Amino acid sequence: MTPRRGAMASDAGPPEDATTVLEVDDHDWLGQADWIIGGEAARRARRQGIYAGYVLLLFAAIYGFPLVQALFRTTDREWLRDQVASPAGLAVITAGVVAVLASALWAGRIRGPVVPPLPWIDLVLAAPIDRALGVRRWWRFAVIGLGFVGGIVGLVLGSGLAFAQVTGAVAMGGVALAGVLIGLAAARLWLWSQAWSGPRREGVGRRPWRVPDTLRTLHAEALRRHSANTSTLAGSALTGNLRSARLAFAPAVRRARGSRLRPGRPVPVIVRRDVLGLRRQPAALLSGAALVVLGAVVVTWALTRAAAPPIAFGIGMVPLYLGFGSWAEGLRLQADNIGTPSLIGVGPLTQAAAHLAMPATLTLGALGMAAGLHALAGGAWAGRSATVLAALVLLVALLGAGHLLAAFRGSPTAASGPTGMVLWYLRPVTLVVVLGAVTCYVLREGLVGAGVGAGGAVAAMVGWGLARVQRLTHLHRSQEA
């Protein structure tokens, strides 16, 4: 760094009462620090980001657009147009947008959009420079990435609707623009959530609606915590050790701390323990309820409407699976402590079934209420109530089996590689979504033979999940011996 205009220097040295002024340009200083700390890392990161965007655009053009177009073309055009413009369709679209924005708020508490590496936090942000300039690069990466992803999703959906002649060509650009705006709004909420979740710096951020002021509120200690969370997430994902991630991000218990379990028989005590766990974690209770209600409305709507596209079953199964999982924390805790001697007096299979009792009951109740509301709204229930109820029961059993496979999946093989790791993660939810969609579809169409086969497949999946519990328990005990 060199003295600029205003710096006083001479061969004889400054007078004793003179003051040496050193003016430093923050941009130049940050550029020098970036080269010293990161070298070519920043340039490589930009190239990797551009390549990731290119790959996403390529996949959207090759796979996304043909799939969406085929889905809309195989559906009755007039019926689909009426459903999209109906109050129920608008409510579902609004709920999806609200879910995206709420997810951004939740993610900002754990890992925000602005997470510089630890050397940058300790060596650069500790210097007397403008904090907004110091972290601006990571914010730009996040906002450009979310806007681009939202635009791609909106473009795929809008072009699929336009080419299927459900909407006009103008709507294609409108939906793409809406996707960009949703992505930008999610980025802002993500940043605000990160700023609010940590200690704020005094004297800055008095105008939180301005991005630079929000960036200046980011505290170095909070940035270190988010950087550590990033390392924990990456390590857990690469090794398949999901327990470490759950332990690292589990919120502190601040509610119902004075409540205690009442003594009783083993199975009721396990169920009461799960209920107490949800009382102490209201966020898991509320998020699970929102996801289950959303999935139940979509699935039961498709069950009671003969013209509904089959893909609606698969779409509804995703939030059902996630919401059921929010309520099944007790099952995951049993899997985390697998192999240890049982202190409650029941075997692992009975304990796993008891942990599934509460989420299964809540999910079945949500599905039944949603089906009843659709019946009051004019759903096709005449002579089909038994079929709908059978589908709901099979869905709850399938969700329980999927979470048995997810909780007791064990560890991935060492030679699985990135693709094998992704498939290892997605296997339970993929089986649940595909089998659930097929089961609901064949029951709605009245295909008796196919329905019996789908019921047998659900029963086989339940048996597979219970076998995984038994096998993993014996495997851990044999290793300890």
C-alpha positions as CSV (number, residue, x, y, z in Angstrom):
1,M,0.0,0.0,0.0
2,T,1.5,3.4,-1.0
3,P,0.8,6.8,0.5
4,R,-1.7,8.8,-1.5
5,R,-2.3,12.6,-1.8
6,G,-2.4,14.1,1.6
7,A,0.5,12.0,3.0
8,M,3.3,14.2,4.2
9,A,6.8,12.8,3.9
10,S,10.3,14.3,3.3
11,D,13.9,13.2,3.4
12,A,14.4,14.9,6.7
13,G,11.3,13.3,8.2
14,P,8.1,15.0,9.4
15,P,8.2,17.6,12.1
16,E,7.4,16.4,15.6
17,D,4.0,18.1,15.7
18,A,3.0,16.9,12.2
19,T,0.6,14.0,11.5
20,T,1.2,11.4,8.8
21,V,-2.0,10.7,6.9
22,L,-2.3,7.5,4.9
23,E,-5.2,7.3,2.6
24,V,-6.1,3.8,1.4
25,D,-8.6,2.8,-1.2
26,D,-10.8,0.0,0.2
27,H,-11.2,-1.5,-3.3
28,D,-7.5,-1.7,-3.9
29,W,-6.8,-3.0,-0.5
30,L,-9.5,-5.7,-0.9
31,G,-8.0,-6.7,-4.3
32,Q,-4.6,-7.1,-2.8
33,A,-6.0,-9.1,0.2
34,D,-8.0,-11.3,-2.2
35,W,-4.9,-12.1,-4.2
36,I,-2.8,-12.9,-1.1
37,I,-5.4,-15.1,0.6
38,G,-7.2,-16.7,-2.3
39,G,-4.9,-16.3,-5.3
40,E,-6.8,-17.7,-8.3
41,A,-9.6,-19.0,-6.1
42,A,-12.0,-16.1,-6.8
43,R,-11.5,-16.4,-10.6
44,R,-12.0,-20.2,-10.4
45,A,-15.1,-19.8,-8.3
46,R,-16.6,-17.5,-11.0
47,R,-15.8,-20.0,-13.7
48,Q,-17.3,-22.8,-11.7
49,G,-20.5,-20.7,-11.1
50,I,-20.8,-20.0,-14.8
51,Y,-20.3,-23.7,-15.6
52,A,-22.9,-24.7,-13.1
53,G,-25.4,-22.3,-14.6
54,Y,-24.6,-23.7,-18.1
55,V,-25.2,-27.3,-16.8
56,L,-28.5,-26.3,-15.2
57,L,-29.7,-24.6,-18.4
58,L,-28.7,-27.6,-20.4
59,F,-30.5,-30.0,-18.2
60,A,-33.6,-27.8,-18.2
61,A,-33.6,-27.8,-22.0
62,I,-33.0,-31.5,-22.5
63,Y,-35.0,-33.0,-19.6
64,G,-37.1,-30.4,-17.9
65,F,-38.9,-28.8,-20.8
66,P,-39.8,-32.1,-22.6
67,L,-41.1,-33.6,-19.4
68,V,-43.2,-30.6,-18.4
69,Q,-44.6,-30.2,-22.0
70,A,-45.5,-33.9,-22.1
71,L,-47.2,-33.7,-18.8
72,F,-49.4,-30.7,-19.8
73,R,-50.1,-32.2,-23.3
74,T,-51.4,-35.5,-21.8
75,T,-53.9,-33.5,-19.6
76,D,-57.2,-32.1,-20.7
77,R,-56.4,-28.6,-21.8
78,E,-59.6,-26.9,-20.8
79,W,-59.8,-28.6,-17.5
80,L,-56.2,-27.7,-16.7
81,R,-56.8,-24.0,-17.6
82,D,-59.8,-23.9,-15.4
83,Q,-57.9,-25.5,-12.5
84,V,-55.0,-23.1,-12.8
85,A,-57.3,-20.1,-12.7
86,S,-59.6,-21.5,-9.9
87,P,-59.3,-20.3,-6.3
88,A,-58.0,-23.7,-5.3
89,G,-55.3,-23.5,-7.9
90,L,-54.3,-20.0,-7.0
91,A,-54.2,-21.1,-3.3
92,V,-51.8,-24.0,-4.1
93,I,-49.5,-21.7,-6.1
94,T,-49.5,-19.1,-3.3
95,A,-48.8,-21.8,-0.8
96,G,-45.8,-23.0,-2.9
97,V,-44.4,-19.5,-3.1
98,V,-44.9,-19.0,0.6
99,A,-43.1,-22.3,1.3
100,V,-40.1,-21.2,-0.8
101,L,-39.9,-17.9,1.1
102,A,-40.3,-19.6,4.4
103,S,-37.5,-22.0,3.5
104,A,-35.2,-19.1,2.8
105,L,-36.0,-17.6,6.2
106,W,-35.3,-21.0,7.9
107,A,-32.1,-21.6,6.0
108,G,-30.7,-18.2,6.9
109,R,-30.6,-19.2,10.6
110,I,-28.2,-22.0,9.8
111,R,-26.3,-21.0,6.7
112,G,-26.8,-17.6,5.1
113,P,-26.0,-16.4,1.6
114,V,-22.9,-14.5,2.8
115,V,-20.4,-17.0,4.1
116,P,-16.8,-16.0,3.4
117,P,-14.0,-18.5,4.2
118,L,-12.5,-18.3,7.7
119,P,-9.2,-16.7,6.7
120,W,-11.1,-13.9,5.0
121,I,-13.2,-13.4,8.1
122,D,-10.3,-13.4,10.5
123,L,-7.8,-11.4,8.4
124,V,-9.8,-9.1,6.2
125,L,-13.1,-8.3,7.9
126,A,-11.3,-7.6,11.2
127,A,-9.6,-4.6,9.4
128,P,-11.2,-1.1,9.5
129,I,-12.9,-1.4,6.1
130,D,-16.4,-1.2,4.9
131,R,-18.1,-4.5,5.8
132,A,-20.4,-4.2,2.9
133,L,-17.5,-4.1,0.5
134,G,-15.8,-6.9,2.3
135,V,-18.7,-9.4,1.9
136,R,-20.3,-8.0,-1.3
137,R,-18.9,-10.7,-3.6
138,W,-20.6,-13.6,-1.7
139,W,-23.9,-11.7,-1.7
140,R,-23.7,-11.2,-5.5
141,F,-23.0,-14.9,-6.0
142,A,-26.1,-15.8,-4.0
143,V,-28.5,-13.3,-5.5
144,I,-27.5,-14.0,-9.1
145,G,-27.7,-17.7,-8.5
146,L,-31.2,-17.7,-6.9
147,G,-32.5,-15.3,-9.6
148,F,-31.1,-17.5,-12.3
149,V,-32.5,-20.7,-10.8
150,G,-35.9,-19.0,-10.4
151,G,-35.9,-17.8,-13.9
152,I,-35.0,-21.2,-15.3
153,V,-37.8,-22.9,-13.3
154,G,-40.3,-20.2,-14.4
155,L,-39.2,-20.5,-18.0
156,V,-39.6,-24.3,-18.0
157,L,-43.1,-24.1,-16.5
158,G,-44.2,-21.2,-18.7
159,S,-42.9,-22.7,-21.9
160,G,-44.5,-26.0,-21.1
161,L,-47.9,-24.3,-20.5
162,A,-47.5,-22.3,-23.7
163,F,-46.4,-25.2,-26.0
164,A,-49.3,-27.3,-24.6
165,Q,-51.6,-24.4,-25.5
166,V,-52.9,-24.0,-22.0
167,T,-51.7,-20.4,-21.9
168,G,-50.5,-17.9,-24.5
169,A,-46.9,-17.3,-25.5
170,V,-46.9,-14.0,-23.5
171,A,-47.4,-16.0,-20.3
172,M,-44.1,-17.8,-20.9
173,G,-42.2,-14.6,-20.3
174,G,-44.5,-13.6,-17.4
175,V,-43.9,-16.9,-15.6
176,A,-40.2,-16.6,-16.1
177,L,-40.2,-13.1,-14.8
178,A,-42.2,-14.2,-11.8
179,G,-39.6,-17.0,-11.1
180,V,-36.8,-14.4,-11.2
181,L,-38.7,-12.1,-8.8
182,I,-39.4,-15.0,-6.4
183,G,-35.7,-16.0,-6.5
184,L,-34.7,-12.4,-5.7
185,A,-37.2,-12.1,-2.9
186,A,-36.0,-15.4,-1.4
187,A,-32.4,-14.1,-1.6
188,R,-33.3,-10.9,0.4
189,L,-35.2,-12.9,3.0
190,W,-32.3,-15.3,3.2
191,L,-29.9,-12.4,3.9
192,W,-32.2,-10.8,6.4
193,S,-32.6,-14.0,8.3
194,Q,-28.9,-14.4,8.5
195,A,-28.5,-10.9,9.8
196,W,-31.3,-11.3,12.4
197,S,-30.1,-14.7,13.7
198,G,-26.7,-13.4,15.0
199,P,-25.5,-10.4,17.0
200,R,-25.8,-7.1,15.3
201,R,-23.1,-4.6,15.0
202,E,-23.7,-1.3,16.9
203,G,-24.2,1.9,14.9
204,V,-24.9,0.3,11.5
205,G,-27.9,-1.2,9.7
206,R,-30.4,1.5,10.6
207,R,-32.0,1.1,7.1
208,P,-32.4,-2.7,6.9
209,W,-34.3,-2.5,3.6
210,R,-31.0,-1.4,1.9
211,V,-28.7,-4.3,1.1
212,P,-25.4,-2.5,2.0
213,D,-26.8,-1.6,5.5
214,T,-27.9,-5.2,6.0
215,L,-24.4,-6.4,5.0
216,R,-22.9,-4.1,7.5
217,T,-24.9,-5.7,10.3
218,L,-23.3,-9.1,9.8
219,H,-21.1,-9.8,12.8
220,A,-17.8,-11.6,12.5
221,E,-18.7,-14.1,15.1
222,A,-22.0,-15.0,13.3
223,L,-20.1,-15.3,10.1
224,R,-17.6,-17.8,11.7
225,R,-20.5,-19.9,13.0
226,H,-22.1,-20.0,9.5
227,S,-18.8,-20.9,8.0
228,A,-18.4,-23.8,10.5
229,N,-22.0,-24.9,9.7
230,T,-21.0,-25.0,6.0
231,S,-18.1,-27.3,6.8
232,T,-20.2,-29.5,9.0
233,L,-22.9,-29.8,6.3
234,A,-20.3,-30.6,3.6
235,G,-18.6,-33.2,5.7
236,S,-21.8,-34.9,6.7
237,A,-23.0,-35.0,3.1
238,L,-19.7,-36.5,1.8
239,T,-19.4,-39.1,4.5
240,G,-23.1,-40.0,4.8
241,N,-23.1,-39.2,8.6
242,L,-26.4,-37.4,8.9
243,R,-26.3,-37.7,12.7
244,S,-23.5,-35.1,13.0
245,A,-25.5,-32.6,11.0
246,R,-28.6,-33.1,13.1
247,L,-26.7,-32.7,16.4
248,A,-24.9,-29.6,15.1
249,F,-28.1,-27.9,14.0
250,A,-30.5,-29.0,16.6
251,P,-32.1,-25.9,18.2
252,A,-31.8,-25.4,22.0
253,V,-34.8,-26.6,24.0
254,R,-36.6,-23.7,25.6
255,R,-40.2,-24.9,25.9
256,A,-41.8,-27.5,28.1
257,R,-38.6,-28.0,30.0
258,G,-40.5,-28.6,33.2
259,S,-42.6,-31.4,31.7
260,R,-41.6,-35.0,32.6
261,L,-42.7,-38.4,31.3
262,R,-45.2,-40.2,33.4
263,P,-44.4,-43.9,34.2
264,G,-46.3,-46.5,32.4
265,R,-46.0,-49.4,29.9
266,P,-43.2,-49.2,27.3
267,V,-45.2,-48.5,24.2
268,P,-47.3,-45.6,25.7
269,V,-44.2,-44.1,27.2
270,I,-42.5,-44.1,23.8
271,V,-45.5,-42.4,22.2
272,R,-45.7,-39.8,25.0
273,R,-41.9,-39.2,24.7
274,D,-42.4,-38.4,21.0
275,V,-45.3,-36.0,21.8
276,L,-43.2,-34.3,24.4
277,G,-40.4,-33.9,21.9
278,L,-42.7,-32.1,19.5
279,R,-43.9,-29.8,22.3
280,R,-40.3,-28.9,23.0
281,Q,-39.6,-28.3,19.3
282,P,-42.6,-26.3,18.0
283,A,-40.9,-25.4,14.8
284,A,-40.8,-29.1,13.8
285,L,-44.4,-29.5,14.8
286,L,-45.6,-26.5,12.7
287,S,-43.4,-27.2,9.7
288,G,-44.5,-30.8,9.6
289,A,-48.2,-29.7,9.9
290,A,-47.8,-27.3,7.0
291,L,-46.1,-29.8,4.8
292,V,-48.5,-32.6,5.6
293,V,-51.6,-30.4,5.0
294,L,-50.2,-29.3,1.7
295,G,-49.5,-32.8,0.5
296,A,-52.8,-34.1,1.8
297,V,-54.8,-31.5,-0.1
298,V,-53.0,-32.3,-3.3
299,V,-53.2,-36.1,-3.0
300,T,-56.9,-36.2,-1.9
301,W,-57.8,-33.7,-4.6
302,A,-56.2,-36.0,-7.3
303,L,-58.0,-39.0,-5.7
304,T,-61.4,-37.4,-5.8
305,R,-61.1,-35.8,-9.3
306,A,-61.0,-38.3,-12.1
307,A,-59.6,-35.7,-14.5
308,A,-56.6,-34.8,-12.3
309,P,-53.2,-35.6,-13.9
310,P,-51.4,-38.6,-12.4
311,I,-48.3,-36.5,-11.7
312,A,-50.3,-34.7,-9.0
313,F,-50.0,-37.8,-6.8
314,G,-46.2,-37.6,-7.1
315,I,-46.2,-33.9,-6.4
316,G,-48.3,-34.4,-3.3
317,M,-46.2,-37.2,-2.0
318,V,-43.1,-35.1,-1.6
319,P,-44.5,-32.7,1.1
320,L,-46.2,-35.6,2.7
321,Y,-42.9,-37.4,3.1
322,L,-41.1,-34.4,4.4
323,G,-43.9,-33.5,6.9
324,F,-44.0,-37.1,8.2
325,G,-40.3,-36.9,8.7
326,S,-40.6,-33.7,10.7
327,W,-42.7,-35.7,13.2
328,A,-40.6,-38.8,13.2
329,E,-37.5,-37.5,15.1
330,G,-37.9,-40.3,17.7
331,L,-37.4,-42.9,15.0
332,R,-34.1,-41.2,13.9
333,L,-32.9,-41.0,17.5
334,Q,-33.5,-44.7,17.9
335,A,-31.4,-45.3,14.7
336,D,-28.7,-43.0,16.0
337,N,-28.4,-45.1,19.1
338,I,-28.8,-48.5,17.4
339,G,-27.1,-51.4,19.0
340,T,-27.2,-50.1,22.5
341,P,-29.0,-52.2,25.1
342,S,-32.7,-51.3,25.4
343,L,-33.5,-49.8,28.8
344,I,-37.3,-49.7,28.3
345,G,-37.9,-53.4,28.0
346,V,-39.0,-53.8,24.3
347,G,-37.3,-55.0,21.2
348,P,-36.1,-52.8,18.4
349,L,-39.1,-53.6,16.1
350,T,-41.6,-52.7,18.8
351,Q,-39.8,-49.6,19.6
352,A,-39.7,-48.5,15.9
353,A,-43.4,-49.2,15.5
354,A,-44.1,-47.2,18.6
355,H,-42.1,-44.2,17.2
356,L,-44.2,-44.4,14.1
357,A,-47.6,-44.3,15.9
358,M,-47.8,-40.6,16.5
359,P,-46.7,-39.3,13.0
360,A,-48.9,-42.0,11.4
361,T,-51.9,-40.9,13.4
362,L,-51.4,-37.2,12.7
363,T,-50.9,-37.9,9.0
364,L,-53.9,-40.1,8.6
365,G,-56.0,-37.5,10.4
366,A,-54.8,-34.8,8.0
367,L,-55.5,-37.0,5.0
368,G,-59.0,-37.8,6.2
369,M,-59.8,-34.2,6.9
370,A,-58.6,-33.1,3.5
371,A,-60.6,-35.9,1.8
372,G,-63.7,-34.8,3.7
373,L,-63.3,-31.2,2.6
374,H,-62.9,-32.3,-1.0
375,A,-66.1,-34.4,-0.6
376,L,-68.0,-31.3,0.7
377,A,-66.6,-29.3,-2.3
378,G,-68.1,-31.8,-4.8
379,G,-65.4,-34.5,-5.0
380,A,-66.4,-37.8,-6.7
381,W,-67.1,-39.9,-3.7
382,A,-70.1,-41.8,-4.9
383,G,-69.4,-45.5,-4.6
384,R,-65.6,-44.8,-4.1
385,S,-65.3,-44.0,-0.4
386,A,-63.9,-47.4,0.4
387,T,-61.3,-47.0,-2.4
388,V,-60.3,-43.5,-1.1
389,L,-60.0,-44.7,2.4
390,A,-57.9,-47.7,1.4
391,A,-55.6,-45.4,-0.6
392,L,-55.1,-43.2,2.5
393,V,-54.3,-46.1,4.7
394,L,-51.8,-47.5,2.2
395,L,-50.2,-44.1,1.9
396,V,-49.6,-43.8,5.7
397,A,-48.1,-47.3,5.8
398,L,-45.9,-46.4,2.8
399,L,-44.7,-43.3,4.5
400,G,-43.8,-45.2,7.7
401,A,-41.9,-47.8,5.6
402,G,-40.0,-45.1,3.8
403,H,-38.9,-43.5,7.0
404,L,-37.8,-46.8,8.4
405,L,-35.6,-47.2,5.3
406,A,-34.3,-43.6,5.7
407,A,-33.6,-43.8,9.4
408,F,-32.0,-47.3,9.3
409,R,-30.2,-47.0,6.0
410,G,-26.8,-47.5,7.5
411,S,-23.7,-46.1,5.9
412,P,-22.9,-45.7,2.2
413,T,-20.2,-47.9,0.7
414,A,-16.8,-46.5,0.4
415,A,-16.7,-46.9,-3.4
416,S,-20.1,-45.4,-4.1
417,G,-18.8,-42.1,-5.5
418,P,-20.8,-38.9,-5.9
419,T,-23.5,-40.5,-8.0
420,G,-23.9,-43.4,-5.7
421,M,-24.0,-41.1,-2.7
422,V,-26.9,-39.1,-4.3
423,L,-28.8,-42.2,-5.1
424,W,-28.2,-43.5,-1.6
425,Y,-29.7,-40.3,-0.2
426,L,-32.7,-40.3,-2.6
427,R,-33.6,-44.0,-2.5
428,P,-36.2,-43.9,0.3
429,V,-38.0,-40.7,-0.9
430,T,-37.9,-42.0,-4.6
431,L,-39.5,-45.3,-3.6
432,V,-42.2,-43.6,-1.5
433,V,-43.1,-41.0,-4.2
434,V,-43.2,-43.5,-7.1
435,L,-45.0,-46.3,-5.3
436,G,-47.4,-43.9,-3.6
437,A,-48.3,-42.2,-7.0
438,V,-48.8,-45.6,-8.7
439,T,-50.9,-46.9,-5.8
440,C,-53.2,-43.9,-5.8
441,Y,-53.6,-43.9,-9.5
442,V,-54.5,-47.6,-9.9
443,L,-57.0,-47.3,-7.0
444,R,-58.6,-44.2,-8.5
445,E,-59.0,-45.8,-11.9
446,G,-60.5,-48.9,-10.3
447,L,-57.9,-51.4,-11.5
448,V,-58.5,-54.1,-9.0
449,G,-55.6,-56.4,-10.0
450,A,-53.1,-53.6,-10.1
451,G,-54.4,-52.3,-6.8
452,V,-53.8,-55.6,-5.1
453,G,-50.3,-55.7,-6.6
454,A,-49.7,-52.1,-5.3
455,G,-50.9,-53.1,-1.8
456,G,-48.6,-56.1,-1.9
457,A,-45.7,-53.8,-2.9
458,V,-46.5,-51.5,0.1
459,A,-46.5,-54.5,2.4
460,A,-43.2,-55.7,1.0
461,M,-41.7,-52.3,1.6
462,V,-42.9,-52.3,5.2
463,G,-41.3,-55.7,5.7
464,W,-38.1,-54.4,4.1
465,G,-38.0,-51.5,6.5
466,L,-38.5,-53.7,9.6
467,A,-35.9,-56.1,8.3
468,R,-33.5,-53.1,8.0
469,V,-34.1,-52.3,11.7
470,Q,-33.5,-55.9,12.8
471,R,-30.4,-56.3,10.6
472,L,-28.8,-53.0,11.6
473,T,-29.4,-53.7,15.3
474,H,-27.7,-57.2,15.1
475,L,-24.9,-55.8,12.9
476,H,-24.0,-53.1,15.5
477,R,-24.2,-55.6,18.4
478,S,-22.0,-58.1,16.6
479,Q,-19.4,-55.4,15.9
480,E,-19.4,-54.3,19.6
481,A,-18.9,-58.0,20.7
